[in-house]
C-alpha cells in the first residue's frame, strides 16, 4: 500500500510540474515589471479556454498531492 501511494505521489508530482510549465505567462512585457503590475489591478478578467482548464488541472493535482502526502504520513506512522 505504501509503495503504491508513493508511486502515485511521484506521478502526481511530475504532472504538477508539467501543468505549471504549460500555463501561459501572466506578464508579457517589461513595463508591467517596472510598474508593479498596477495596470492589471483594474483589468481583471476571468480566464477562458486553455488558461482556465490549466488552472483547474493544477488545482486538482495540488489537492491530490496534498491528500496523497497525508495518506503516506498516516500509513508510515502505523
C-alpha positions in Angstrom: 0.0 0.0 0.0 2.8 2.4 0.9 4.7 1.7 -2.3 1.5 2.2 -4.4 0.8 5.6 -2.7 4.4 6.6 -3.1 4.3 5.8 -6.8 1.1 7.8 -7.2 2.7 10.7 -5.4 5.7 10.7 -7.7 3.4 10.6 -10.8 1.2 13.5 -9.4 4.4 15.5 -8.7 5.6 15.2 -12.3 2.1 16.1 -13.6 2.1 19.2 -11.4 5.4 20.3 -12.8 4.2 19.8 -16.4 0.9 21.6 -15.7 2.6 24.6 -14.2 5.1 24.8 -17.1 2.3 24.7 -19.6 0.4 27.6 -18.1 0.6 30.8 -20.1 2.7 33.7 -18.7 0.8 36.4 -16.9 3.1 39.3 -17.9 4.3 39.6 -21.4 6.3 42.9 -21.3 8.9 44.7 -19.2 6.7 47.7 -18.5 4.4 45.6 -16.2 7.5 44.6 -14.2 8.6 48.2 -13.7 5.1 49.5 -12.8 4.5 46.6 -10.4 1.5 45.3 -12.3 -0.8 48.2 -11.3 -2.4 48.2 -14.7 -3.6 44.6 -14.1 -5.4 45.6 -10.9 -8.4 47.0 -12.6 -8.4 44.9 -15.8 -9.0 41.6 -14.0 -10.7 39.2 -16.4 -11.8 35.6 -15.9 -9.5 33.1 -17.6 -11.1 31.4 -20.5 -10.3 28.4 -22.6 -6.9 26.7 -22.2 -5.9 29.0 -19.3 -9.0 28.2 -17.2 -8.5 24.5 -18.0 -4.9 24.5 -16.8 -5.8 26.3 -13.6 -8.4 23.7 -12.8 -5.9 20.9 -13.6 -3.3 22.5 -11.4 -5.8 22.8 -8.5 -6.9 19.2 -8.8 -3.4 17.9 -8.9 -2.4 20.1 -5.9 -5.3 18.7 -3.9 -4.3 15.1 -5.0 -0.7 15.8 -3.9 -1.8 17.1 -0.5 -4.2 14.1 0.1 -1.5 11.5 -1.0 1.1 13.2 1.2 -1.2 13.0 4.2 -2.1 9.4 3.4 1.6 8.5 3.2 2.3 10.2 6.6 -0.6 8.3 8.2 0.5 4.9 6.8 4.1 5.4 7.7 3.2 6.3 11.3 1.4 3.0 11.8 
